[in-house]
C-alpha cells in the first residue's frame, strides 16, 4: 500500500458501502429501501431484513456509483434507482447502462474519474460470474471493478462473483491488490440446485490469498434473507485459512480506515 495514503470504507448493509479514496466518495450497489419482500418470480422472493444504515441524504455527496448490476433488488432497489439521478456518474455493464441510462464500461476497459488537485482515479471493469459456469444467461452480466492510481492503494471490488477463476484473472492483470472488497454471503438459488451465486466464506478467504491482498473487507453478507453465511462464518473461515490479520468485518454503519 502507498505509504501515507488510506482508504475509508463505510458499510451500509448488504452490498452497499461508501468508499472514500483519493478525495472521492464512491458508492457501491445502492439499496436504500426499508425492509420488505421483493417477488422475483411466481414462487420466489428476496427479503430485505434490516434497514440501510444511512439514508440517501446522509450518504451525499457521492462522486460516482460503482454498480455491479441492475437486475436484482438487493443490488439496486427502488430507492437506489431514484438515487442514481442525484449522482454525476454511474459506472456499470454495457447492458445495464442501456437499461438505466448510466455510463457503460466494457470488460477490461476503464473510465478515469477526475480527483481534487488534478489527478485521476482509474476504474477498470473486470469480470464477475454471478453463479456457476453458464449462469450469465439467467443471472445477467455483472461487473467487478479495480481502482488504481499511482499515488493510491489498489482496490478490487468484486461485485456479485462466485468464481475463484475470475479472481485469478483479476490477479493476472493486477498483480498488486492492496484492498479486496469482496461480496460474500454465500447467496444461493434453487435455479442452480443451490449452487453459489456469490463467494462463500471459505471462497472469500481463498480470494484474499489468491490476490495477495493486505486487507479484505467483505460486503453482501447481512441484511438480506438469502445470504446463507454471516460474519461469524467469515471470521471462522479466515481464521482457518490463517488470514485473520487481513480481515476487516464491518457491521452496517461501521467505518474502517485501512
Beta strands, then each sheet from edge to edge (+ up, - down):
strand 1: 8-13
strand 2: 16-21
strand 3: 24-28
strand 4: 37-39
strand 5: 45-47
strand 6: 64-66
strand 7: 90-92
strand 8: 103-104
strand 9: 110-114
strand 10: 120-128
strand 11: 142-148
strand 12: 155-157
strand 13: 179-183
strand 14: 215-219
strand 15: 255-257
sheet 1: 8+ 7+ 6+ 3+ 2- 1+ 15-
sheet 2: 4+ 5-
sheet 3: 9+ 10- 11+ 12- 13- 14-
end
